[in-house]
């Protein structure tokens, strides 16, 4: 796949929450401690990779918190 040229610098995903969860990822942007501290030193390609990882972490977190469907749903009686 061809790499798309970026015309603007990659913005920080920080949302101003800045609290770590039990796994060490920021609750707001899902970056690790090293990713947060080294953001300004990273190239745009590295930043894009971090953003991709953050999206994966966020989706994994949502899936983990999603309630499981009931195995045998109760159909209400019509009579």
N, C-alpha and C positions, 0 to 999 in steps of 0.2 A: 504494500500500500504506500502510495506517495505521501511524503510528509507535507503538511500544509504550512505555508509561510505565515508567521505571526507578524502583524503590523503593529501591535500594541504589546507592551510588557505584560507578563502574566501577573494578575493581581493576587494579593494574598487572600486566602479563603477565610481569614480570621473574622469571627462574628462577635468578638468582644466578650465571650463567656469565659474562656481561659481557665477551665477547671479540668483536671485529669480524671478519667474514669478508672475503674479497677484494673484495666489492662494498660494504663499509661497513655492512652490517647486523649486528646483534648475533646471535651464534650461538645464544643461548638463546631470545630472544623475537622475533627477526626485525625489531626496530624500527631505524630509522635513528638516527643521532646526534641530529639535531634532534628527532625524536619522543621519544627518551629524555630529553633535557634539558628539553623543554617539557611533559612529561606533566602535571606539577602545575598548569600554567597553562591546560590545555585544558578545554573544556566536556565534558560526558558524551557529547554527540553526536560531537564531534571524537575522543574516546577510542574510541568504538565504530567510527568509520571507520578509525582506526589499527589496531584489532584485526582488522578485516576485511582490511586490507592485509597484516597479518602472517600471517593464515591463507593468503592467496593466495601470499605469498612462500614460506611453508613448503611448500605443496603443489607449487609450481614447483620448489623445491629437491629434493624427494623424486622428482619425475618425472625431473629431470635426472640423478639418481644411480641410477635404476633401470636395470639391465642390459637391453639389447635382446634379444628372443627370437632364437634361432638361425633363420636363414632356411630351412635344409634339415636338420631334425632327423633323426638317424640312428636308424632302427628296428632294434633288435637282431634278428638272425636266429634263427629258431626251430629251424633245422636246421644 
